[in-house]
Every structure is written in structure tokens, then in C-alpha cells.
Amino acid sequence: AEQVSDILASLPAFLGEYISTMFFLGFIFLVWAIRKGFILRVLLTVLLVFMLGYTMFSFTGPITPVLLDFPAFLADLLVQLADLYQKIFDISKYIFYGIALAIPLLLWYVFANKKPGRISLFLLRVGATFLFLAIAMLGVATEFANAMLTNALYIQVMQSLYTLSFLLFVGGSALGVIGFMKK
């Protein structure tokens, strides 16, 4: 994650900003391309846009453990939504990690129920599982046992899960694009 952050920092500012935005938009495009049901597509889109907004406020989040920059025009839009985010987080302190855990769970469901099964979908499904585990580890350490955040082994396992999930997402997406081009 630190290497990706260093690579993004070495790029021109506008390019790094749009890469960060496209990370979230890529998930949305993937869901809309794969899923036929309307309700799950809309639900995942809303959750991903919500998490994109949170990541833009804090520059990091449970889905993206590295610091990200976003285009200025999106930041101006978020200033208008700051009250909405505060009201949502005032409901419960656990709602944030509930939303963060719902995203990979629903992504897994989308990838698992796509027929015919392909290796690209299998990689995406395994990547969603690893992302779920990484977010769960981060949530448990943050909300219940802060001492775990100083344990080197715990941090290494959590970072490994994030790295594996992102590598599987990249690999599954690449194989999906190659399979799409084959048709």
C-alpha cells in the first residue's frame, strides 16, 4: 500500500487525483456491467459513492488504506454533503464499519451469482472475501481493541489481506477485459 501511495505521489497531481476517483468508479462500472438486477446495482452504487465521499473527507478509509487525493470539483460537492454525513454517523458509531463491510459482502454476492462462472469472476470473488476480512480486522482493532493496531503481526496480516484483495481485483478485472475482448 505504501508503494502504491509513493507511485501516486510521484505522478502529476491531476493524474493521481483521477486514478483515486476511478478506483471507486471502476467498482461501480463493474457492478453495473455484471449484475442484471436493478436493486442490488443501485444499493452497491449508493454504498460505493458514500464510501468515496468518506474517503474524500478523510483521505483514507477502510476500503483504501492509503492516502488518496481527489479532484477539486468533487471536494466542493462534498462540502455541501458534510451535514448529511454527520447525521448518518451520529446514528451509531458502528454504522461506518457496517457500510464498509456491506460493500465487499455485496460485491461477493454479485460475483458469485454471475453465470457462466469464469476464472475472472472467481478471482474477483476471492478478492472480495479478502477485502471483507481486511476491513473486519481494521474495524475490530479500531473499535474494540486499539492495542492490536500496534501489534506488528496483526498489521502485517491486515496489510497482506488488503494487498491480496487488490491484486486479485486487478487480475480478475484484467482477465475479464481479455475475455470481453475475445467475444
Backbone bond lengths (Angstrom), bond angles and torsions (degrees), N, CA, C in turn:
res aa  C-N    CA-C-N  psi(-1)  N-CA   C-N-CA  omega(-1)  CA-C   N-CA-C  phi
1 A - - - 1.452 - - 1.517 110.35 -
2 E 1.326 116.71 -38.50 1.461 119.80 178.81 1.521 110.91 -67.27
3 Q 1.335 117.38 -35.16 1.460 120.34 178.02 1.524 110.67 -66.58
4 V 1.314 117.13 -40.11 1.466 120.23 177.16 1.517 109.74 -64.72
5 S 1.329 116.87 -40.84 1.459 120.84 178.30 1.529 110.48 -62.72
6 D 1.333 117.31 -40.11 1.469 120.69 177.60 1.523 111.59 -66.15
7 I 1.324 116.70 -39.23 1.470 120.26 178.67 1.523 109.89 -64.85
8 L 1.347 117.18 -44.45 1.462 120.12 178.56 1.525 111.48 -63.64
9 A 1.342 116.85 -35.45 1.463 120.16 179.57 1.520 111.56 -69.77
10 S 1.335 117.76 -28.37 1.462 120.23 -179.03 1.530 112.41 -80.54
11 L 1.307 117.52 -15.96 1.460 121.20 178.81 1.528 110.06 -77.81
12 P 1.324 117.38 160.41 1.465 118.68 172.39 1.525 109.80 -57.05
13 A 1.317 116.55 147.08 1.465 121.90 -171.86 1.525 112.85 -56.07
14 F 1.328 117.36 -44.52 1.465 119.21 -176.39 1.526 111.39 -66.33
15 L 1.330 117.39 -32.58 1.457 120.26 -179.64 1.528 111.11 -70.66
16 G 1.324 117.12 -43.17 1.466 121.06 177.15 1.514 112.07 -62.37
17 E 1.336 116.88 -37.75 1.465 121.03 179.06 1.521 111.29 -63.25
18 Y 1.318 116.55 -43.35 1.457 119.57 -177.40 1.522 111.70 -76.31
19 I 1.322 118.82 -29.66 1.463 120.83 174.39 1.518 109.62 -63.67
20 S 1.322 117.53 -42.19 1.463 121.44 178.55 1.521 110.90 -61.45
21 T 1.313 117.23 -42.89 1.456 121.12 179.64 1.527 110.86 -67.22
22 M 1.321 116.51 -40.05 1.459 120.26 -178.40 1.525 112.47 -68.92
23 F 1.336 117.74 -21.45 1.463 119.81 176.00 1.523 109.68 -59.54
24 F 1.332 116.85 -48.07 1.458 120.61 179.67 1.521 111.08 -73.25
25 L 1.318 117.08 -41.80 1.457 119.77 -179.49 1.524 111.31 -65.20
26 G 1.338 117.23 -30.07 1.464 121.07 176.92 1.523 111.33 -62.12
27 F 1.334 117.15 -41.35 1.460 119.88 175.70 1.529 110.69 -62.05
28 I 1.324 116.11 -42.64 1.465 119.77 -179.48 1.525 110.29 -63.74
29 F 1.340 117.48 -45.21 1.464 120.61 178.14 1.518 111.21 -61.60
30 L 1.331 116.77 -39.49 1.454 121.65 -179.86 1.524 110.89 -63.69
31 V 1.316 116.82 -44.22 1.462 120.68 179.59 1.520 110.78 -64.36
32 W 1.319 117.31 -43.08 1.465 120.04 -179.31 1.523 111.76 -69.60
33 A 1.330 117.84 -27.16 1.461 120.45 178.57 1.527 111.82 -78.88
34 I 1.320 117.23 -34.52 1.458 120.47 -174.31 1.525 112.02 -89.08
35 R 1.303 118.06 -45.91 1.457 122.73 -169.92 1.517 111.50 -83.61
36 K 1.329 116.73 136.20 1.457 121.28 176.96 1.523 112.43 -94.42
37 G 1.331 117.43 -29.77 1.460 121.13 -179.52 1.518 111.32 -70.63
38 F 1.311 116.18 138.11 1.456 121.67 -174.26 1.528 112.57 -78.00
39 I 1.328 117.54 -40.73 1.466 120.94 -172.90 1.523 111.17 -64.50
40 L 1.316 117.83 -46.81 1.463 120.78 -179.52 1.526 111.58 -66.43
41 R 1.325 116.75 -36.22 1.471 119.20 177.01 1.524 110.87 -62.85
42 V 1.312 116.90 -45.37 1.465 120.34 -179.52 1.524 110.41 -66.28
43 L 1.330 117.30 -43.32 1.462 121.13 179.96 1.535 111.07 -60.76
44 L 1.310 117.01 -47.51 1.467 119.67 178.62 1.521 111.75 -65.04
45 T 1.316 117.64 -37.16 1.463 120.58 177.57 1.521 110.72 -62.67
46 V 1.325 116.97 -44.89 1.467 120.57 179.35 1.529 110.40 -63.12
47 L 1.337 117.33 -44.67 1.460 120.58 -179.66 1.527 111.59 -64.52
48 L 1.327 117.18 -41.71 1.469 120.00 179.21 1.526 111.82 -68.02
49 V 1.317 117.81 -38.42 1.467 120.22 176.56 1.525 110.10 -66.83
50 F 1.338 117.32 -38.74 1.457 121.18 176.26 1.530 110.32 -60.48
51 M 1.329 117.17 -46.30 1.464 120.54 -179.51 1.528 111.07 -69.08
52 L 1.323 117.43 -33.17 1.466 120.55 174.01 1.518 109.80 -61.49
53 G 1.327 116.64 -43.90 1.463 120.54 178.00 1.514 111.97 -62.30
54 Y 1.327 117.27 -43.89 1.465 119.45 178.81 1.525 110.71 -63.10
55 T 1.303 116.65 -42.43 1.465 120.32 179.32 1.517 110.88 -63.46
56 M 1.318 116.87 -33.13 1.464 119.47 177.82 1.523 111.08 -70.57
57 F 1.341 117.68 -33.02 1.469 120.64 176.52 1.522 111.37 -67.81
58 S 1.328 116.30 -46.35 1.461 119.86 -171.77 1.527 113.45 -102.58
59 F 1.314 118.81 -5.45 1.463 125.75 -179.33 1.524 113.06 67.18
60 T 1.302 118.65 1.65 1.458 123.72 173.87 1.520 107.54 -155.81
61 G 1.311 116.81 163.48 1.454 120.26 -179.27 1.512 110.13 -164.80
62 P 1.327 117.38 179.97 1.454 119.26 -177.51 1.524 113.68 -71.03
63 I 1.311 117.74 -21.86 1.463 119.79 178.27 1.522 110.27 -85.47
64 T 1.320 117.03 -32.97 1.464 122.11 179.20 1.520 109.08 -123.14
65 P 1.324 117.67 101.15 1.469 119.44 -175.62 1.526 114.55 -80.22
66 V 1.324 117.99 4.78 1.465 120.69 177.97 1.519 109.44 -106.73
67 L 1.314 116.54 159.44 1.466 120.95 177.92 1.522 109.40 -72.94
68 L 1.315 115.85 131.59 1.459 121.49 -178.28 1.522 110.04 -124.16
69 D 1.315 115.21 148.13 1.461 121.77 171.89 1.518 107.88 -109.46
70 F 1.324 115.50 150.99 1.457 120.89 -179.30 1.518 109.39 -130.24
71 P 1.337 117.19 158.11 1.468 120.11 179.09 1.524 111.82 -59.29
72 A 1.310 115.59 147.69 1.465 121.67 -175.88 1.529 112.47 -62.70
73 F 1.327 118.13 -35.57 1.461 119.15 -177.76 1.531 111.23 -66.02
74 L 1.326 118.21 -28.55 1.462 120.25 175.79 1.523 111.25 -73.28
75 A 1.328 116.84 -34.86 1.465 120.11 178.63 1.524 110.66 -65.35
76 D 1.320 117.30 -37.32 1.465 120.68 177.10 1.529 111.20 -63.48
77 L 1.314 116.43 -37.36 1.462 120.93 177.83 1.529 110.70 -66.30
78 L 1.314 116.93 -37.93 1.460 120.57 -177.87 1.518 113.65 -69.25
79 V 1.318 117.29 -28.00 1.457 119.95 177.49 1.523 109.63 -58.92
80 Q 1.317 116.30 -35.89 1.455 120.74 179.15 1.528 111.83 -71.35
81 L 1.334 117.00 -24.50 1.461 120.74 -177.76 1.525 113.42 -97.43
82 A 1.313 118.58 4.56 1.468 121.97 -175.51 1.532 111.41 -60.27
83 D 1.322 118.25 -39.99 1.466 120.82 179.40 1.524 111.68 -64.72
84 L 1.323 116.77 -39.37 1.458 120.45 178.92 1.535 110.67 -62.64
85 Y 1.316 116.20 -44.70 1.469 119.53 177.96 1.525 110.86 -61.55
86 Q 1.314 117.69 -42.22 1.459 120.84 -179.24 1.523 111.19 -64.20
87 K 1.321 117.26 -40.10 1.465 120.77 178.38 1.526 111.02 -64.56
88 I 1.317 116.76 -39.95 1.470 120.24 179.48 1.521 110.34 -65.94
89 F 1.332 117.44 -42.98 1.461 120.27 -179.15 1.525 112.27 -73.07
90 D 1.329 117.78 -20.94 1.463 120.78 176.92 1.535 112.30 -74.24
91 I 1.327 117.82 -18.32 1.461 121.13 179.54 1.529 109.96 -61.48
92 S 1.324 116.11 -49.05 1.465 121.29 179.40 1.517 108.06 -161.37
93 K 1.313 116.15 149.72 1.459 118.40 178.77 1.530 111.49 -76.28
94 Y 1.320 116.66 -13.12 1.470 120.31 -179.12 1.531 112.82 -93.94
95 I 1.311 117.70 -5.65 1.460 119.56 -176.78 1.533 111.45 -65.92
96 F 1.307 116.31 -32.34 1.463 120.23 -179.17 1.524 111.25 -62.42
97 Y 1.336 116.74 -50.43 1.467 118.80 179.92 1.525 111.24 -73.28
98 G 1.303 118.34 -24.39 1.459 120.59 173.42 1.522 110.98 -63.72
99 I 1.315 115.99 -44.37 1.465 120.40 177.29 1.525 109.87 -66.90
100 A 1.326 116.76 -42.40 1.461 120.50 -179.31 1.527 111.50 -63.74
101 L 1.325 117.94 -36.33 1.467 120.76 178.05 1.524 112.21 -77.40
102 A 1.326 117.15 -27.74 1.461 120.44 179.67 1.530 111.25 -68.07
103 I 1.316 117.55 -31.35 1.465 119.90 -176.75 1.527 111.86 -63.39
104 P 1.352 120.40 -55.78 1.468 117.21 179.25 1.521 113.60 -66.75
105 L 1.338 116.95 -28.36 1.464 119.91 177.16 1.533 110.19 -64.64
106 L 1.311 116.43 -46.55 1.468 120.15 178.74 1.526 111.69 -70.02
107 L 1.337 117.35 -35.00 1.465 119.55 174.83 1.526 110.44 -62.13
108 W 1.325 116.36 -42.10 1.459 119.99 177.93 1.531 109.98 -59.66
109 Y 1.329 116.61 -43.47 1.457 120.64 179.79 1.531 111.03 -61.80
110 V 1.314 116.67 -41.93 1.467 120.39 178.94 1.525 110.50 -62.28
111 F 1.331 116.69 -44.58 1.463 120.35 -177.81 1.526 111.93 -72.23
112 A 1.325 118.30 -31.69 1.458 121.97 -177.06 1.523 112.14 -74.39
113 N 1.310 117.73 -28.78 1.455 120.45 -174.76 1.520 113.87 -101.12
114 K 1.294 117.85 14.73 1.467 121.08 177.06 1.522 107.88 -88.83
115 K 1.304 115.83 127.54 1.460 121.33 178.32 1.517 108.54 -115.39
116 P 1.267 121.12 142.29 1.461 128.82 -3.44 1.526 110.82 -75.72
117 G 1.312 114.88 154.10 1.463 120.02 179.13 1.524 110.43 -71.10
118 R 1.298 116.17 135.89 1.462 121.83 179.20 1.520 108.40 -130.47
119 I 1.323 116.03 161.91 1.457 120.40 179.83 1.528 110.31 -64.62
120 S 1.319 117.49 -32.98 1.469 119.86 178.92 1.523 110.72 -64.04
121 L 1.324 117.11 -41.12 1.465 120.36 177.97 1.518 111.78 -68.93
122 F 1.325 116.40 -34.17 1.460 119.94 176.54 1.530 110.32 -63.84
123 L 1.332 117.25 -43.85 1.466 120.43 178.11 1.524 111.41 -63.54
124 L 1.315 117.34 -39.83 1.463 120.86 177.33 1.526 111.17 -65.13
125 R 1.332 116.38 -38.55 1.461 120.21 179.29 1.530 111.50 -66.46
126 V 1.324 116.95 -43.12 1.461 120.43 177.59 1.534 109.96 -66.21
127 G 1.332 116.97 -38.15 1.458 120.82 176.86 1.525 111.76 -62.59
128 A 1.329 117.27 -39.13 1.466 120.90 177.26 1.528 110.38 -66.43
129 T 1.317 117.39 -36.01 1.467 120.62 177.26 1.525 110.71 -64.20
130 F 1.329 116.68 -46.36 1.469 120.18 179.04 1.531 111.10 -64.44
131 L 1.335 117.51 -37.75 1.460 120.31 177.92 1.529 110.29 -65.08
132 F 1.316 117.58 -40.11 1.461 121.44 176.63 1.526 110.48 -59.67
133 L 1.335 116.45 -46.63 1.461 120.01 179.96 1.530 111.90 -63.70
134 A 1.332 116.97 -40.09 1.467 120.36 179.49 1.524 111.12 -65.12
135 I 1.326 117.43 -43.68 1.464 120.89 179.24 1.524 110.07 -66.36
136 A 1.336 116.92 -38.76 1.469 119.95 177.70 1.527 110.73 -63.50
137 M 1.327 117.45 -41.44 1.463 120.21 177.93 1.522 110.96 -63.50
138 L 1.323 116.90 -42.76 1.462 120.66 178.81 1.526 110.78 -64.68
139 G 1.321 117.37 -42.57 1.457 121.15 179.84 1.520 112.89 -65.00
140 V 1.319 116.80 -42.65 1.468 120.31 178.73 1.525 110.27 -63.90
141 A 1.327 116.12 -44.44 1.466 119.19 -179.29 1.521 111.63 -67.08
142 T 1.315 117.75 -38.66 1.461 121.12 -177.73 1.525 112.42 -73.12
143 E 1.327 116.75 -44.02 1.464 120.40 -172.53 1.522 114.35 -89.61
144 F 1.326 117.48 -30.95 1.461 118.85 -171.32 1.521 114.88 -117.31
145 A 1.312 118.34 -34.88 1.466 120.69 -173.99 1.528 109.60 -139.60
146 N 1.325 115.98 81.21 1.458 120.40 -177.91 1.515 113.33 -61.39
147 A 1.319 118.28 -23.35 1.464 121.45 -179.84 1.530 111.41 -63.90
148 M 1.331 116.79 -25.47 1.467 119.44 179.13 1.523 112.02 -66.22
149 L 1.333 117.21 -26.32 1.459 119.93 -179.53 1.521 112.57 -69.57
150 T 1.326 118.32 -11.40 1.460 121.37 176.36 1.520 111.78 -102.15
151 N 1.324 117.94 -6.88 1.456 122.26 178.94 1.527 109.12 -79.18
152 A 1.329 116.44 120.54 1.466 121.12 -175.13 1.524 112.20 -63.45
153 L 1.323 117.45 -40.21 1.465 120.53 -179.58 1.532 110.79 -65.82
154 Y 1.319 117.31 -42.33 1.460 121.65 178.67 1.527 110.48 -61.13
155 I 1.316 116.93 -45.48 1.465 121.61 179.04 1.518 110.73 -63.69
156 Q 1.322 117.13 -41.14 1.464 120.90 -179.39 1.530 111.07 -64.70
157 V 1.321 117.07 -42.51 1.471 120.15 178.17 1.525 110.23 -64.38
158 M 1.319 117.48 -43.77 1.458 121.28 -179.70 1.536 110.66 -62.84
159 Q 1.325 117.34 -44.75 1.455 120.49 179.07 1.523 111.32 -66.50
160 S 1.326 116.98 -34.90 1.463 120.36 176.94 1.520 111.13 -65.17
161 L 1.319 116.94 -39.47 1.459 120.06 177.41 1.528 111.35 -64.55
162 Y 1.338 116.95 -42.49 1.466 119.92 175.94 1.528 110.46 -61.05
163 T 1.322 116.94 -46.19 1.462 120.77 -178.45 1.524 111.04 -62.47
164 L 1.328 117.15 -46.36 1.462 120.39 178.50 1.525 111.49 -61.68
165 S 1.323 116.95 -41.33 1.463 119.09 -179.24 1.524 110.91 -64.08
166 F 1.325 117.44 -43.82 1.461 118.85 -179.33 1.527 111.65 -69.02
167 L 1.342 117.78 -36.83 1.466 120.15 176.26 1.525 110.91 -64.59
168 L 1.315 117.22 -40.52 1.466 120.07 177.78 1.523 111.61 -67.91
169 F 1.335 117.75 -36.55 1.464 119.87 175.45 1.526 111.01 -63.95
170 V 1.319 116.27 -42.70 1.471 119.75 179.14 1.528 110.19 -65.60
171 G 1.331 116.55 -46.21 1.465 119.96 179.62 1.512 112.71 -63.41
172 G 1.327 117.31 -44.98 1.459 120.59 178.57 1.513 112.43 -64.60
173 S 1.321 116.35 -39.52 1.468 119.71 177.89 1.518 111.32 -66.45
174 A 1.336 116.37 -41.27 1.469 119.96 178.81 1.527 111.01 -63.63
175 L 1.331 116.91 -44.46 1.465 119.36 177.84 1.525 111.02 -65.74
176 G 1.325 117.51 -35.43 1.466 120.71 177.31 1.519 111.84 -64.65
177 V 1.330 116.56 -40.43 1.469 120.11 177.84 1.522 110.31 -66.78
178 I 1.325 116.81 -41.36 1.468 119.54 177.59 1.518 110.11 -63.10
179 G 1.340 117.60 -42.98 1.461 120.73 177.70 1.511 112.07 -64.96
180 F 1.327 117.38 -35.53 1.453 120.99 177.91 1.524 110.82 -67.04
181 M 1.330 116.20 -38.36 1.467 120.79 179.98 1.530 111.13 -70.03
182 K 1.346 116.85 -26.03 1.445 121.77 -178.49 1.512 111.24 -64.94
183 K 1.329 117.33 -35.49 1.465 121.54 -179.26 1.503 108.01 -67.49
